[in-house]
Amino acid sequence: MAISMLESQLNLLNLSLQYPDTLIPKNRDAMIVSPFVWSDEFPKQDLITLISGIFEVRSVKNLSTGDNATYKSLVTGFEIFFNVKLPQAYKKRGAALGRTFKTVAFLERMIRAITDKNQR
């Protein structure tokens, strides 16, 4: 369910990039705001790790072109979806890819949670 919601959000983002005058109101305050926020329990670097993983495996496509989503479009989509700002996303991506232990720890926590849920 969460994945389909993310895919929907990314599809809307891709459409808004393709047709900015149609989907993005002139008054940005009139835009629908996502009801989700990134938890303070996890650093933003973990979100960058998640985005980087999705980008590296090329699991998200641009709805209008069928091309792989760009890193920038993924970051923008996640910023909108989680009501968070991720400044210097490229720099932090390099840090995420370079911090092997903590990156792996976050990803392993996600894998454990999914595995535990499947075993119930």
C-alpha beads as a LAMMPS data file, in Angstrom:
LAMMPS data file: protein, C-alpha beads

120 atoms
119 bonds

1 atom types
1 bond types

-500.0 500.0 xlo xhi
-500.0 500.0 ylo yhi
-500.0 500.0 zlo zhi

Masses

1 110.0

Atoms # bond

1 1 1 0.000 0.000 0.000
2 1 1 2.743 2.459 0.913
3 1 1 4.588 1.684 -2.327
4 1 1 1.480 2.319 -4.425
5 1 1 0.938 5.612 -2.595
6 1 1 4.527 6.624 -3.312
7 1 1 4.130 5.600 -6.951
8 1 1 0.963 7.696 -7.203
9 1 1 2.724 10.664 -5.662
10 1 1 5.658 10.263 -8.064
11 1 1 3.257 9.949 -11.012
12 1 1 1.617 13.223 -9.984
13 1 1 5.028 14.830 -9.684
14 1 1 6.009 13.628 -13.163
15 1 1 2.759 14.974 -14.599
16 1 1 3.305 18.296 -12.860
17 1 1 6.773 18.500 -14.426
18 1 1 5.356 17.692 -17.863
19 1 1 2.308 19.988 -17.576
20 1 1 3.239 22.635 -14.998
21 1 1 0.521 25.137 -15.948
22 1 1 -2.208 22.518 -15.741
23 1 1 -1.390 20.679 -12.523
24 1 1 0.431 23.288 -10.450
25 1 1 -1.847 26.111 -9.333
26 1 1 -0.578 29.647 -9.780
27 1 1 -1.150 30.051 -6.056
28 1 1 1.177 27.478 -4.459
29 1 1 -0.751 27.825 -1.184
30 1 1 -3.741 26.253 -2.949
31 1 1 -1.853 23.002 -3.561
32 1 1 -3.003 19.895 -1.743
33 1 1 -0.589 19.097 1.045
34 1 1 0.419 15.522 1.743
35 1 1 -0.800 14.268 5.120
36 1 1 2.525 12.505 5.720
37 1 1 5.690 13.688 7.472
38 1 1 9.087 12.059 7.843
39 1 1 9.403 10.873 11.440
40 1 1 11.822 12.650 13.764
41 1 1 12.819 9.151 14.892
42 1 1 14.855 8.830 11.692
43 1 1 17.413 11.324 10.402
44 1 1 16.843 12.857 6.986
45 1 1 19.966 10.994 5.890
46 1 1 17.936 7.770 6.137
47 1 1 15.402 9.245 3.724
48 1 1 18.257 10.143 1.369
49 1 1 19.425 6.518 1.673
50 1 1 15.951 5.297 0.728
51 1 1 15.748 7.674 -2.250
52 1 1 19.266 6.704 -3.344
53 1 1 18.378 3.019 -3.256
54 1 1 15.262 3.568 -5.336
55 1 1 17.274 5.636 -7.802
56 1 1 20.133 3.142 -8.054
57 1 1 17.872 0.150 -8.779
58 1 1 15.888 2.249 -11.277
59 1 1 12.558 1.097 -9.853
60 1 1 10.653 4.318 -10.628
61 1 1 9.862 5.492 -14.143
62 1 1 8.741 8.837 -15.507
63 1 1 5.063 8.380 -16.360
64 1 1 5.162 10.554 -19.461
65 1 1 8.411 9.328 -21.024
66 1 1 8.927 5.861 -19.587
67 1 1 12.511 6.845 -18.737
68 1 1 14.038 6.207 -15.341
69 1 1 13.172 8.901 -12.827
70 1 1 15.974 11.360 -12.195
71 1 1 17.475 11.665 -8.749
72 1 1 16.264 15.265 -8.594
73 1 1 12.660 14.295 -9.411
74 1 1 12.720 11.562 -6.755
75 1 1 14.032 14.012 -4.149
76 1 1 11.348 16.538 -5.087
77 1 1 8.645 13.879 -4.938
78 1 1 9.739 12.679 -1.507
79 1 1 10.016 16.265 -0.244
80 1 1 6.406 16.858 -1.264
81 1 1 5.168 13.480 -0.038
82 1 1 6.826 13.777 3.394
83 1 1 6.597 17.580 3.811
84 1 1 10.333 17.825 4.307
85 1 1 13.165 19.816 2.761
86 1 1 16.281 17.954 1.660
87 1 1 18.823 20.663 0.835
88 1 1 22.066 19.621 -0.831
89 1 1 20.551 16.274 -1.771
90 1 1 23.396 15.354 -4.150
91 1 1 26.029 16.024 -1.496
92 1 1 24.066 14.046 1.088
93 1 1 23.586 11.234 -1.421
94 1 1 27.356 10.915 -1.683
95 1 1 27.550 10.841 2.095
96 1 1 24.796 8.200 2.255
97 1 1 26.602 5.989 -0.230
98 1 1 29.854 6.514 1.640
99 1 1 28.568 5.730 5.129
100 1 1 28.266 2.022 4.613
101 1 1 27.636 0.908 8.205
102 1 1 24.822 3.334 9.035
103 1 1 23.312 2.979 5.564
104 1 1 23.263 -0.779 5.913
105 1 1 21.854 -0.510 9.442
106 1 1 18.852 1.496 8.205
107 1 1 18.240 -0.839 5.264
108 1 1 18.634 -3.907 7.489
109 1 1 16.072 -2.450 9.909
110 1 1 13.628 -2.137 7.016
111 1 1 14.327 -5.700 5.855
112 1 1 13.895 -7.034 9.405
113 1 1 10.567 -5.240 9.781
114 1 1 9.266 -6.700 6.513
115 1 1 10.566 -10.175 7.348
116 1 1 9.027 -10.059 10.834
117 1 1 5.695 -8.948 9.390
118 1 1 5.746 -11.794 6.831
119 1 1 6.458 -14.385 9.529
120 1 1 3.401 -13.471 11.599

Bonds

1 1 1 2
2 1 2 3
3 1 3 4
4 1 4 5
5 1 5 6
6 1 6 7
7 1 7 8
8 1 8 9
9 1 9 10
10 1 10 11
11 1 11 12
12 1 12 13
13 1 13 14
14 1 14 15
15 1 15 16
16 1 16 17
17 1 17 18
18 1 18 19
19 1 19 20
20 1 20 21
21 1 21 22
22 1 22 23
23 1 23 24
24 1 24 25
25 1 25 26
26 1 26 27
27 1 27 28
28 1 28 29
29 1 29 30
30 1 30 31
31 1 31 32
32 1 32 33
33 1 33 34
34 1 34 35
35 1 35 36
36 1 36 37
37 1 37 38
38 1 38 39
39 1 39 40
40 1 40 41
41 1 41 42
42 1 42 43
43 1 43 44
44 1 44 45
45 1 45 46
46 1 46 47
47 1 47 48
48 1 48 49
49 1 49 50
50 1 50 51
51 1 51 52
52 1 52 53
53 1 53 54
54 1 54 55
55 1 55 56
56 1 56 57
57 1 57 58
58 1 58 59
59 1 59 60
60 1 60 61
61 1 61 62
62 1 62 63
63 1 63 64
64 1 64 65
65 1 65 66
66 1 66 67
67 1 67 68
68 1 68 69
69 1 69 70
70 1 70 71
71 1 71 72
72 1 72 73
73 1 73 74
74 1 74 75
75 1 75 76
76 1 76 77
77 1 77 78
78 1 78 79
79 1 79 80
80 1 80 81
81 1 81 82
82 1 82 83
83 1 83 84
84 1 84 85
85 1 85 86
86 1 86 87
87 1 87 88
88 1 88 89
89 1 89 90
90 1 90 91
91 1 91 92
92 1 92 93
93 1 93 94
94 1 94 95
95 1 95 96
96 1 96 97
97 1 97 98
98 1 98 99
99 1 99 100
100 1 100 101
101 1 101 102
102 1 102 103
103 1 103 104
104 1 104 105
105 1 105 106
106 1 106 107
107 1 107 108
108 1 108 109
109 1 109 110
110 1 110 111
111 1 111 112
112 1 112 113
113 1 113 114
114 1 114 115
115 1 115 116
116 1 116 117
117 1 117 118
118 1 118 119
119 1 119 120
